[in-house]
Amino acid sequence: MIAVFVHYHELALKGRNRGYFERRLLHHLQTALRHLNIAQAEALPGRILIVFAGHPQRELIQERIQHTFGVANFAFVQDIPVDYTSPDLTPLCKAIEHEVRSLSFETFRITTKRADKRFPLPSIEVNRVVGAYICQQTGKRVSLTDPDMNIVIEIVNRHAYFSLNRLPGPGGLPTGTSGRVACLLSGGIDSPVAAYRMMKRGCRVVFVHFHGRPYLTRASEEKVRDLVEHLTRYQLTSRLYLIPFGETQRQIVLGSPASLRIVLYRRMMMRIAETLATRERCWALVTGESLGQVASQTPENLRVIDEVPHIPVLRPLIGMDKQEIVSEAQRIGSFEISIEPDQDCCTLFVPPHPNTKCQRNEIQAVEQRLNISLLLQECVEKAEVVEYSL
């Protein structure tokens, strides 16, 4: 049998809604670990206990939990039944000594958390008894400030669970607790990081990618498929819309000045993405835009672009510089995929000198000459939908 204690932090601050967030986290963990023979999964005071029958791979358990938002940290634990009427810590001491004897360390500390206050011995007494036993049996020293090993004991429901190593989780809020959003995923470095950040805040993300076919190859589509597959590890299931945008771009080029094309492209993308977001019951659009990074991301152009959608546009990276975004992409594992060469639709029909301060009246004047409704309808109708599941 393998047992794991999952701890959370932010969920504990939710007051009367705490139970709802705990249930969502428990459900996500059960779904992520469903193929690993779960024998027991329940919410205990301040923590979640998951017990596996047989001997599933610890590495796979660890990988799945470390991609579950809402988890602050977790640990593989062993449990020893304890008697509340006449507590005897000898079985617990012996079990811990057996586990640590083969490990390399010089100093240690005992950290006891008595979640069940019915247990009569205070935490400091448990620390003293178990620590003295380990010192006597192993010859190792206690260090309360900088130990080589921290042995954590958690007393819950007439069991004493102990662990030797806590592993970090991603934090954040459980998937779906903040509704659904639609993310415009370009295939570059920025937008996957933006999607990750919204997932971490509890949003389920629907992905929308605009490609340049029939004028460009499938390179960007293949890259985006890989990115969505990578990000699906955090939300277990994903939906990707692939939008053929090349012909729409050509129509815009034929009917507009070169300097306005970038903003016209972005406004058209917003219309299409909002249509799909409404279909998917999303409450907001998400982009990877960072203020001032490129011509379409100046304050003036962002303002003109934001006039189109009727739902909020979220930009989680708006105040980050490129190096900060790259560092986060490397940390979450999307960077190596994002830097693969492709043919992004944003490179198609790009003017040499785009206007960085487009005016609403000139943009609207051009759009009146375009059949916006027809272009929107054609893109939505030709969209390809790809489903992903862990």
Sine and cosine of phi, psi and omega as CSV:
sin_phi,cos_phi,sin_psi,cos_psi,sin_omega,cos_omega
0.00,0.00,0.64,-0.77,0.10,-1.00
-0.86,-0.51,0.73,-0.68,0.01,-1.00
-0.82,-0.57,0.56,-0.83,-0.01,-1.00
-0.72,-0.69,0.71,-0.70,0.18,-0.98
-0.98,-0.19,0.82,-0.57,0.05,-1.00
-0.96,-0.29,0.80,-0.60,0.00,-1.00
-0.93,-0.36,0.50,-0.87,0.05,-1.00
-0.76,-0.65,0.27,-0.96,-0.01,-1.00
-0.82,-0.57,-0.89,0.45,-0.10,-0.99
-0.88,0.47,-0.54,0.84,-0.02,-1.00
-0.89,0.45,-0.50,0.86,-0.02,-1.00
-0.94,0.35,-0.20,0.98,-0.04,-1.00
-0.99,-0.13,0.16,0.99,-0.14,-0.99
-1.00,0.03,0.10,0.99,0.08,-1.00
0.86,0.51,-0.78,-0.62,-0.04,-1.00
-0.92,0.39,-0.33,0.94,0.01,-1.00
-1.00,0.02,0.02,1.00,-0.08,-1.00
-0.84,0.54,-0.66,0.75,-0.02,-1.00
-0.86,0.51,-0.64,0.77,0.01,-1.00
-0.88,0.47,-0.72,0.69,-0.01,-1.00
-0.92,0.39,-0.61,0.79,0.04,-1.00
-0.89,0.46,-0.69,0.72,0.00,-1.00
-0.89,0.45,-0.64,0.77,0.01,-1.00
-0.91,0.41,-0.64,0.77,0.03,-1.00
-0.91,0.42,-0.70,0.72,0.02,-1.00
-0.88,0.48,-0.68,0.73,0.01,-1.00
-0.89,0.46,-0.68,0.74,0.01,-1.00
-0.89,0.45,-0.68,0.73,0.01,-1.00
-0.90,0.44,-0.68,0.73,0.02,-1.00
-0.89,0.47,-0.62,0.78,0.01,-1.00
-0.94,0.34,-0.68,0.73,-0.02,-1.00
-0.91,0.41,-0.51,0.86,-0.09,-1.00
-0.96,-0.28,0.25,0.97,-0.17,-0.99
-0.89,0.46,-0.44,0.90,-0.04,-1.00
-1.00,-0.03,0.12,0.99,-0.10,-0.99
-0.94,-0.34,0.39,0.92,0.15,-0.99
0.89,0.46,0.87,0.49,0.04,-1.00
-0.95,0.31,0.80,-0.60,0.06,-1.00
-0.99,-0.12,-0.47,0.88,-0.04,-1.00
-0.41,-0.91,0.67,-0.74,0.08,-1.00
-0.51,-0.86,0.90,-0.43,-0.05,-1.00
-0.49,-0.87,0.46,-0.89,0.07,-1.00
-1.00,0.04,0.85,-0.52,0.10,-1.00
-0.96,-0.26,0.17,-0.99,0.00,-1.00
-0.82,0.57,0.93,-0.36,0.08,-1.00
0.98,0.21,0.09,1.00,-0.07,-1.00
-0.32,-0.95,0.23,-0.97,0.06,-1.00
-0.86,-0.52,0.74,-0.67,0.03,-1.00
-0.97,-0.26,0.78,-0.63,0.08,-1.00
-0.81,-0.58,0.81,-0.58,0.00,-1.00
-0.88,-0.47,0.72,-0.69,-0.02,-1.00
-0.94,-0.35,0.70,-0.71,0.11,-0.99
-0.99,0.17,0.48,-0.87,-0.01,-1.00
0.95,0.30,-0.51,-0.86,-0.06,-1.00
-0.70,-0.72,0.93,0.36,0.07,-1.00
-0.91,0.42,0.34,-0.94,-0.04,-1.00
-0.92,0.40,0.82,-0.57,0.02,-1.00
-0.89,0.45,-0.57,0.82,-0.02,-1.00
-0.88,0.47,-0.62,0.79,-0.01,-1.00
-0.95,0.30,-0.65,0.76,0.08,-1.00
-0.86,0.52,-0.73,0.68,-0.02,-1.00
-0.87,0.49,-0.70,0.71,-0.04,-1.00
-0.89,0.45,-0.66,0.75,-0.03,-1.00
-0.93,0.38,-0.67,0.75,-0.03,-1.00
-0.94,0.33,-0.60,0.80,-0.01,-1.00
-0.93,0.36,-0.17,0.99,0.08,-1.00
-0.95,-0.31,0.33,0.94,-0.01,-1.00
-0.95,-0.30,0.93,-0.37,0.02,-1.00
-0.92,0.38,0.62,-0.79,-0.09,-1.00
0.95,-0.31,-0.33,0.94,-0.01,-1.00
-1.00,0.06,0.86,-0.51,0.08,-1.00
-0.99,0.14,-0.74,0.68,0.08,-1.00
-0.32,-0.95,0.21,-0.98,0.00,-1.00
-0.45,-0.90,0.26,-0.97,-0.04,-1.00
-0.46,-0.89,0.60,-0.80,0.18,-0.98
-0.97,0.24,0.78,-0.63,-0.13,-0.99
-0.81,-0.59,0.35,-0.94,0.21,-0.98
-0.87,-0.49,0.52,-0.85,-0.06,-1.00
-0.84,-0.54,0.57,-0.82,0.04,-1.00
-0.79,-0.61,0.84,-0.54,0.07,-1.00
-0.88,0.48,0.62,-0.78,0.03,-1.00
-0.79,-0.61,0.57,-0.82,0.00,-1.00
-1.00,-0.08,0.85,-0.52,-0.05,-1.00
-0.97,0.22,-0.43,0.91,-0.05,-1.00
-0.98,0.22,-0.67,0.75,0.05,-1.00
-0.69,-0.73,0.98,0.21,-0.13,-0.99
-0.89,0.45,0.78,-0.63,0.07,-1.00
-0.83,-0.56,0.90,-0.43,-0.06,-1.00
-1.00,0.02,0.04,1.00,-0.05,-1.00
-0.86,0.51,-0.74,0.67,0.02,-1.00
-0.86,0.51,-0.62,0.79,0.03,-1.00
-0.91,0.41,-0.70,0.71,0.01,-1.00
-0.86,0.51,-0.70,0.71,-0.03,-1.00
-0.92,0.40,-0.64,0.77,0.00,-1.00
-0.91,0.42,-0.67,0.74,0.02,-1.00
-0.91,0.40,-0.70,0.72,0.00,-1.00
-0.87,0.49,-0.63,0.78,0.02,-1.00
-0.89,0.45,-0.61,0.79,-0.03,-1.00
-0.96,0.27,-0.59,0.81,-0.12,-0.99
-1.00,0.00,-0.25,0.97,-0.12,-0.99
-0.86,0.50,-0.58,0.81,-0.05,-1.00
-1.00,0.04,-0.01,1.00,-0.06,-1.00
-1.00,-0.07,0.44,-0.90,-0.02,-1.00
-1.00,-0.08,0.93,-0.38,0.07,-1.00
-0.29,-0.96,0.38,-0.92,0.02,-1.00
-0.91,-0.41,-0.55,0.83,-0.02,-1.00
-0.79,-0.62,0.41,-0.91,-0.01,-1.00
-0.45,-0.89,0.21,-0.98,0.17,-0.98
-0.62,-0.78,0.40,-0.92,0.08,-1.00
-0.95,-0.32,0.78,-0.62,0.05,-1.00
-0.85,-0.52,0.94,-0.34,-0.04,-1.00
-0.97,-0.24,0.72,-0.69,0.09,-1.00
-0.87,-0.50,0.93,-0.36,-0.07,-1.00
-1.00,-0.07,0.99,0.15,-0.02,-1.00
-0.92,0.39,-0.50,0.86,0.04,-1.00
-0.99,-0.17,0.97,-0.24,-0.08,-1.00
-0.96,0.29,-0.08,1.00,0.08,-1.00
-0.95,0.31,-0.36,0.93,0.06,-1.00
-0.92,0.40,0.83,-0.56,-0.23,-0.97
-0.95,0.30,-0.45,0.89,-0.05,-1.00
-0.99,0.13,0.75,-0.66,0.06,-1.00
-0.93,0.36,0.33,-0.94,-0.05,-1.00
-0.85,0.53,-0.65,0.76,-0.06,-1.00
-0.91,0.42,-0.50,0.87,0.04,-1.00
-0.96,0.29,-0.63,0.77,0.08,-1.00
-0.88,0.47,-0.69,0.72,0.05,-1.00
-0.84,0.55,-0.70,0.71,-0.06,-1.00
-0.92,0.40,-0.72,0.69,-0.06,-1.00
-0.92,0.39,-0.75,0.66,-0.04,-1.00
-0.93,0.37,-0.66,0.75,0.02,-1.00
-0.88,0.48,-0.68,0.73,0.02,-1.00
-0.89,0.46,-0.63,0.78,0.00,-1.00
-0.91,0.41,-0.70,0.71,-0.01,-1.00
-0.90,0.43,-0.63,0.77,0.05,-1.00
-0.87,0.50,-0.72,0.70,-0.05,-1.00
-0.92,0.40,-0.65,0.76,-0.10,-1.00
-0.99,0.13,-0.48,0.88,-0.09,-1.00
-0.93,-0.37,-0.32,0.95,-0.05,-1.00
0.98,0.22,0.15,0.99,0.01,-1.00
-0.99,0.11,0.31,-0.95,-0.07,-1.00
-0.96,-0.27,0.48,-0.88,0.08,-1.00
-1.00,0.07,0.71,-0.70,0.11,-0.99
-0.69,-0.72,0.90,-0.44,-0.05,-1.00
-0.99,0.10,-0.30,0.95,-0.10,-0.99
-0.99,-0.16,-0.66,0.75,-0.07,-1.00
-0.58,-0.81,0.91,0.40,-0.06,-1.00
-0.98,0.20,0.46,-0.89,0.14,-0.99
-0.93,0.36,-0.50,0.87,-0.05,-1.00
-0.63,-0.78,0.74,-0.67,0.07,-1.00
-0.94,-0.33,0.93,-0.38,-0.01,-1.00
-1.00,-0.07,0.92,-0.40,-0.07,-1.00
-0.98,-0.18,0.78,-0.63,0.05,-1.00
-0.90,-0.43,0.78,-0.62,0.02,-1.00
-0.83,-0.55,0.86,-0.52,-0.06,-1.00
-0.97,-0.23,0.92,-0.39,-0.07,-1.00
-0.60,-0.80,0.74,-0.67,0.15,-0.99
0.77,0.64,0.78,0.63,0.07,-1.00
0.89,0.45,0.43,0.90,0.11,-0.99
-0.72,-0.69,0.58,-0.81,0.15,-0.99
-0.95,-0.31,0.91,-0.41,0.02,-1.00
-0.98,-0.18,0.71,-0.71,0.04,-1.00
-0.79,-0.62,0.52,-0.86,0.01,-1.00
-0.63,-0.78,0.42,-0.91,-0.04,-1.00
-0.94,-0.33,-0.22,0.98,-0.08,-1.00
-0.43,-0.90,0.84,-0.54,0.07,-1.00
-0.99,-0.10,0.66,-0.75,-0.01,-1.00
-0.93,-0.36,0.62,-0.78,-0.04,-1.00
-0.97,0.23,0.57,-0.82,0.17,-0.99
-0.97,-0.23,-0.01,-1.00,-0.04,-1.00
-0.99,0.13,-0.19,0.98,-0.05,-1.00
0.96,0.28,-0.36,-0.93,0.05,-1.00
0.99,0.16,-0.38,-0.92,-0.05,-1.00
-0.88,-0.48,0.50,-0.87,-0.02,-1.00
-0.87,0.49,0.52,-0.85,-0.03,-1.00
-0.83,0.55,0.73,-0.69,0.09,-1.00
1.00,-0.01,-0.18,0.98,-0.02,-1.00
-0.96,0.28,-0.24,0.97,0.03,-1.00
-0.90,-0.44,0.38,0.92,0.06,-1.00
0.98,0.17,-0.29,-0.96,-0.08,-1.00
-0.90,-0.44,0.59,-0.81,0.09,-1.00
-0.71,-0.70,0.39,-0.92,0.04,-1.00
-0.94,-0.35,0.83,-0.55,-0.05,-1.00
-0.96,-0.29,0.79,-0.61,0.11,-0.99
-0.98,0.19,0.96,-0.30,-0.13,-0.99
-0.97,-0.24,0.92,-0.39,-0.10,-0.99
-1.00,0.05,-0.46,0.89,-0.14,-0.99
0.98,-0.21,-0.12,0.99,0.05,-1.00
-0.99,0.12,-0.30,-0.95,-0.07,-1.00
-0.98,0.18,-0.57,0.82,-0.23,-0.97
-0.97,0.25,-0.79,0.61,-0.17,-0.99
-0.89,0.45,-0.57,0.82,0.09,-1.00
-0.89,0.46,-0.57,0.82,0.04,-1.00
-0.92,0.38,-0.65,0.76,0.05,-1.00
-0.88,0.48,-0.68,0.74,0.03,-1.00
-0.89,0.47,-0.69,0.72,0.02,-1.00
-0.85,0.52,-0.69,0.72,-0.03,-1.00
-0.90,0.44,-0.60,0.80,0.03,-1.00
-0.96,0.29,-0.58,0.81,0.11,-0.99
-0.86,0.51,-0.67,0.74,-0.03,-1.00
-0.89,0.45,-0.45,0.89,0.04,-1.00
-1.00,0.00,0.27,0.96,0.13,-0.99
1.00,-0.07,0.09,1.00,-0.01,-1.00
-1.00,0.09,0.64,-0.77,0.23,-0.97
-1.00,0.00,0.80,-0.60,-0.15,-0.99
-0.97,-0.24,0.78,-0.62,0.21,-0.98
-0.99,-0.16,0.71,-0.71,-0.11,-0.99
-0.97,-0.23,0.65,-0.76,0.05,-1.00
-0.78,-0.63,0.86,-0.51,-0.01,-1.00
-0.86,-0.51,0.74,-0.67,0.05,-1.00
-0.97,-0.23,0.85,-0.52,0.00,-1.00
-0.90,-0.43,0.26,-0.96,-0.14,-0.99
-1.00,-0.09,0.14,0.99,0.05,-1.00
-0.90,0.44,0.56,-0.83,0.22,0.98
-1.00,0.01,0.18,0.98,-0.09,-1.00
-1.00,-0.08,-0.24,0.97,0.05,-1.00
-0.80,-0.60,0.19,-0.98,-0.02,-1.00
-0.98,0.18,-0.04,-1.00,0.02,-1.00
-1.00,0.09,0.15,0.99,-0.13,-0.99
-0.83,0.55,-0.71,0.70,-0.03,-1.00
-0.92,0.38,-0.58,0.82,0.02,-1.00
-0.89,0.45,-0.69,0.72,-0.01,-1.00
-0.90,0.43,-0.64,0.77,0.02,-1.00
-0.90,0.43,-0.70,0.72,-0.01,-1.00
-0.90,0.43,-0.61,0.80,0.08,-1.00
-0.85,0.52,-0.68,0.74,0.03,-1.00
-0.91,0.42,-0.64,0.77,0.01,-1.00
-0.90,0.43,-0.68,0.73,0.01,-1.00
-0.91,0.41,-0.64,0.76,0.06,-1.00
-0.87,0.50,-0.65,0.76,0.02,-1.00
-0.91,0.41,-0.71,0.70,-0.04,-1.00
-0.95,0.30,-0.37,0.93,0.01,-1.00
-0.89,0.45,-0.36,0.93,0.05,-1.00
-0.86,0.50,-0.39,0.92,-0.03,-1.00
-1.00,0.01,-0.45,0.89,-0.05,-1.00
-0.84,-0.54,0.06,1.00,0.18,-0.98
0.96,0.27,-0.61,0.79,0.09,-1.00
-0.69,-0.72,0.54,-0.84,0.00,-1.00
-0.57,-0.82,0.39,-0.92,0.11,-0.99
-0.79,-0.61,0.74,-0.68,-0.01,-1.00
-0.87,-0.50,0.78,-0.62,0.12,-0.99
-0.98,-0.22,0.82,-0.57,0.06,-1.00
-0.97,-0.26,0.91,-0.42,-0.13,-0.99
-0.96,-0.28,0.86,-0.51,0.09,-1.00
-0.96,0.28,0.94,-0.34,-0.15,-0.99
-0.93,-0.36,-0.10,0.99,-0.08,-1.00
-0.87,0.50,-0.71,0.70,-0.03,-1.00
-0.93,0.37,-0.59,0.80,0.06,-1.00
-0.89,0.46,-0.66,0.75,0.04,-1.00
-0.89,0.46,-0.64,0.77,0.00,-1.00
-0.89,0.45,-0.66,0.75,0.01,-1.00
-0.90,0.43,-0.62,0.78,0.03,-1.00
-0.91,0.41,-0.65,0.76,0.02,-1.00
-0.88,0.48,-0.66,0.75,-0.04,-1.00
-0.93,0.37,-0.40,0.92,-0.11,-0.99
-0.87,-0.49,0.35,0.94,-0.05,-1.00
-0.50,-0.86,0.40,-0.92,0.10,-1.00
-0.92,0.40,0.53,-0.85,-0.06,-1.00
-0.86,0.51,-0.60,0.80,-0.11,-0.99
-0.93,0.37,-0.33,0.95,-0.07,-1.00
-0.99,-0.17,-0.08,1.00,-0.19,-0.98
-0.88,0.48,-0.68,0.73,-0.08,-1.00
-0.85,0.52,-0.72,0.70,0.00,-1.00
-0.93,0.37,-0.60,0.80,0.05,-1.00
-0.90,0.44,-0.67,0.74,0.07,-1.00
-0.84,0.55,-0.76,0.65,-0.09,-1.00
-0.91,0.42,-0.63,0.78,0.03,-1.00
-0.90,0.43,-0.62,0.79,0.02,-1.00
-0.93,0.37,-0.65,0.76,0.06,-1.00
-0.87,0.50,-0.64,0.77,0.00,-1.00
-0.89,0.45,-0.65,0.76,0.02,-1.00
-0.88,0.47,-0.72,0.70,-0.02,-1.00
-0.91,0.41,-0.73,0.68,-0.03,-1.00
-0.89,0.46,-0.62,0.79,0.02,-1.00
-0.91,0.41,-0.62,0.78,0.04,-1.00
-0.87,0.50,-0.71,0.71,0.02,-1.00
-0.94,0.34,-0.59,0.81,0.03,-1.00
-0.89,0.45,-0.65,0.76,0.04,-1.00
-0.89,0.46,-0.67,0.75,0.04,-1.00
-0.88,0.48,-0.60,0.80,-0.06,-1.00
-1.00,-0.02,0.10,0.99,0.00,-1.00
0.86,0.51,0.67,0.74,0.06,-1.00
-1.00,0.00,0.58,-0.81,-0.03,-1.00
-0.99,-0.11,-0.13,0.99,-0.02,-1.00
-0.38,-0.92,0.34,-0.94,0.19,-0.98
-0.99,-0.17,0.47,-0.88,0.00,-1.00
-0.77,-0.64,0.71,-0.70,0.09,-1.00
-0.77,-0.64,0.26,-0.96,0.03,-1.00
-0.99,-0.13,0.41,0.91,-0.08,-1.00
-0.95,0.32,0.61,-0.79,0.07,-1.00
-0.82,-0.58,0.74,-0.68,-0.16,-0.99
-0.83,0.55,0.83,-0.55,0.09,-1.00
0.98,0.19,0.10,1.00,-0.08,-1.00
-0.95,0.32,-0.68,0.73,0.05,-1.00
-0.69,-0.72,0.03,-1.00,-0.13,-0.99
-0.87,0.50,-0.59,0.80,-0.04,-1.00
-0.97,0.24,-0.10,0.99,-0.09,-1.00
-0.93,-0.36,0.35,0.94,0.14,-0.99
-0.97,0.25,0.37,-0.93,0.01,-1.00
-0.82,0.57,-0.67,0.74,-0.05,-1.00
-0.91,0.42,-0.70,0.72,-0.04,-1.00
-0.95,0.30,-0.60,0.80,0.07,-1.00
-0.88,0.48,-0.63,0.78,0.01,-1.00
-0.89,0.45,-0.68,0.73,0.01,-1.00
-0.92,0.38,-0.63,0.77,0.01,-1.00
-0.91,0.42,-0.65,0.76,-0.06,-1.00
-0.95,0.32,-0.15,0.99,0.05,-1.00
-0.95,0.30,-0.31,0.95,-0.11,-0.99
-0.98,0.21,-0.84,0.54,-0.09,-1.00
-0.96,0.29,0.46,-0.89,0.02,-1.00
-0.97,-0.23,0.10,1.00,0.09,-1.00
-0.88,-0.48,0.33,-0.94,-0.03,-1.00
-0.86,0.51,0.54,-0.84,0.14,-0.99
-0.92,-0.38,0.89,-0.45,-0.04,-1.00
-0.99,-0.16,0.71,-0.71,0.02,-1.00
-0.78,-0.62,1.00,0.10,-0.09,-1.00
-0.88,0.48,-0.35,0.94,-0.08,-1.00
-0.97,-0.22,0.17,0.98,-0.21,-0.98
-0.84,0.55,-0.54,0.84,-0.03,-1.00
-0.97,-0.22,0.19,0.98,-0.03,-1.00
-0.99,-0.12,0.53,-0.84,0.13,-0.99
-1.00,-0.02,0.11,-0.99,-0.13,-0.99
-0.89,0.45,-0.64,0.77,-0.04,-1.00
-0.92,0.40,-0.60,0.80,0.06,-1.00
-0.89,0.45,-0.66,0.75,0.01,-1.00
-0.92,0.38,-0.68,0.74,0.03,-1.00
-0.87,0.50,-0.69,0.73,-0.02,-1.00
-0.88,0.48,-0.65,0.76,0.01,-1.00
-0.95,0.33,-0.61,0.80,0.06,-1.00
-0.88,0.48,-0.63,0.77,0.05,-1.00
-0.91,0.41,-0.63,0.78,-0.03,-1.00
-0.92,0.39,-0.63,0.78,-0.05,-1.00
-1.00,0.01,-0.08,1.00,0.12,-0.99
1.00,0.01,0.18,0.98,-0.01,-1.00
-1.00,-0.06,-0.24,0.97,-0.14,-0.99
-0.88,0.48,-0.74,0.67,-0.07,-1.00
-0.89,0.46,-0.54,0.84,0.06,-1.00
-0.96,0.29,-0.68,0.73,-0.10,-1.00
-0.91,0.42,-0.49,0.87,-0.06,-1.00
-1.00,0.03,0.00,1.00,0.09,-1.00
-0.90,0.44,0.62,-0.78,-0.03,-1.00
-0.91,0.42,0.60,-0.80,0.05,-1.00
-0.45,-0.89,-0.12,-0.99,0.07,-1.00
-0.81,-0.59,1.00,0.10,-0.03,-1.00
-0.94,0.35,0.59,-0.81,0.01,-1.00
-0.89,0.45,-0.38,0.93,0.01,-1.00
-0.92,0.40,-0.30,0.95,0.03,-1.00
-1.00,0.01,-0.09,1.00,-0.05,-1.00
-1.00,0.05,0.78,-0.62,0.03,-1.00
0.84,0.54,0.61,0.79,-0.01,-1.00
-0.99,0.12,0.78,-0.62,0.00,-1.00
-0.96,0.28,0.45,-0.89,-0.01,-1.00
-0.94,0.35,-0.47,0.88,-0.06,-1.00
-0.70,-0.71,0.98,0.20,0.00,-1.00
-0.93,0.36,0.52,-0.85,0.03,-1.00
-0.96,0.28,0.81,-0.58,-0.01,-1.00
-1.00,-0.05,-0.08,1.00,-0.02,-1.00
-0.67,-0.74,0.89,0.46,-0.01,-1.00
-0.92,0.40,0.57,-0.82,0.03,-1.00
-0.97,-0.22,0.58,-0.82,-0.06,-1.00
-0.85,0.52,-0.68,0.73,-0.09,-1.00
-0.91,0.42,-0.64,0.77,-0.01,-1.00
-0.95,0.31,-0.57,0.82,0.06,-1.00
-0.92,0.40,-0.72,0.70,-0.01,-1.00
-0.91,0.42,-0.56,0.83,0.02,-1.00
-0.90,0.43,-0.65,0.76,0.04,-1.00
-0.93,0.38,-0.68,0.73,-0.05,-1.00
-0.91,0.42,-0.46,0.89,0.05,-1.00
-0.91,0.41,-0.39,0.92,0.02,-1.00
-1.00,0.04,-0.18,0.98,0.01,-1.00
-0.99,-0.17,0.50,-0.87,0.07,-1.00
-1.00,0.03,0.98,0.18,-0.10,-0.99
-0.87,0.49,-0.69,0.73,-0.05,-1.00
-0.88,0.48,-0.67,0.74,-0.02,-1.00
-0.93,0.37,-0.68,0.73,0.03,-1.00
-0.88,0.48,-0.67,0.74,0.03,-1.00
-0.88,0.47,-0.73,0.68,-0.03,-1.00
-0.88,0.48,-0.69,0.72,-0.03,-1.00
-0.90,0.43,-0.67,0.75,0.00,-1.00
-0.91,0.42,-0.67,0.74,-0.02,-1.00
-0.92,0.38,-0.68,0.74,-0.03,-1.00
-0.92,0.40,-0.52,0.85,-0.03,-1.00
-1.00,-0.03,0.05,1.00,-0.03,-1.00
-0.90,0.44,0.67,-0.74,0.08,-1.00
-0.98,-0.18,0.72,-0.70,-0.04,-1.00
-0.94,-0.34,0.77,-0.63,0.01,-1.00
-0.85,-0.52,0.76,-0.65,0.00,-1.00
-0.97,-0.23,0.58,-0.81,0.02,-1.00
-0.75,-0.66,0.57,-0.82,0.12,-0.99
-0.51,-0.86,0.53,-0.85,-0.03,-1.00
-0.96,0.27,0.00,0.00,0.00,0.00
